[in-house]
Amino acid sequence: MIKKYEVLEIDCAVCAGKIEDAIKKVDGVKNAQLSFIMQTLTVEAEEKDFPRIEKEIVKAGRKTERNFEMLEL
């Protein structure tokens, strides 16, 4: 399953790259792509894993950008 999110509070492309790399390491994530320009995140994972993965994504994002947030599109 693929889900898309709007991401908030990412200040630069370098930070977006760090967050994308961290998200790709989250257990259960098959693929992830974060677009700094579009402020969107696309994540591929098993549907049953998304509740846990979403929490891990926010945690990973906040390690780079303290105010990182995401909203499902």
MORAQUI-V380379 format. One record per residue. RES is the residue in three letters. OMEGA is omega in degrees with one decimal (none if undefined). NEAR is the number of other ideal C-beta (glycine too) atoms within 10 Angstrom. Layout:
{{RES	OMEGA	NEAR} {RES	OMEGA	NEAR}}
//
This chain:
{{MET	178.1	11} {ILE	175.6	9} {LYS	176.9	16} {LYS	-178.7	14} {TYR	166.6	18} {GLU	178.3	13} {VAL	-176.2	21} {LEU	173.5	13} {GLU	171.1	14} {ILE	-170.6	23} {ASP	-177.5	11} {CYS	-178.5	11} {ALA	179.0	12} {VAL	178.1	11} {CYS	178.1	17} {ALA	178.3	21} {GLY	178.5	13} {LYS	-179.8	18} {ILE	178.5	24} {GLU	178.9	18} {ASP	179.9	13} {ALA	-179.9	18} {ILE	180.0	20} {LYS	179.9	15} {LYS	179.3	10} {VAL	-179.1	19} {ASP	179.2	9} {GLY	179.1	13} {VAL	178.3	19} {LYS	178.9	12} {ASN	177.3	11} {ALA	176.9	21} {GLN	179.2	13} {LEU	178.5	27} {SER	177.8	14} {PHE	-178.3	17} {ILE	-177.4	7} {MET	-177.0	11} {GLN	178.8	15} {THR	177.6	15} {LEU	175.8	25} {THR	-177.3	15} {VAL	175.2	25} {GLU	179.5	12} {ALA	174.6	21} {GLU	-177.2	11} {GLU	-177.8	8} {LYS	-176.5	10} {ASP	-172.8	17} {PHE	179.0	17} {PRO	179.2	8} {ARG	-178.1	13} {ILE	-179.3	20} {GLU	177.4	17} {LYS	179.9	11} {GLU	178.7	17} {ILE	179.7	25} {VAL	178.5	12} {LYS	179.3	12} {ALA	179.5	21} {GLY	-177.3	27} {ARG	174.3	14} {LYS	179.5	11} {THR	179.8	19} {GLU	-173.3	18} {ARG	-175.9	8} {ASN	-178.7	10} {PHE	175.6	19} {GLU	174.8	14} {MET	179.6	22} {LEU	179.7	10} {GLU	177.9	10} {LEU	none	10}}
//
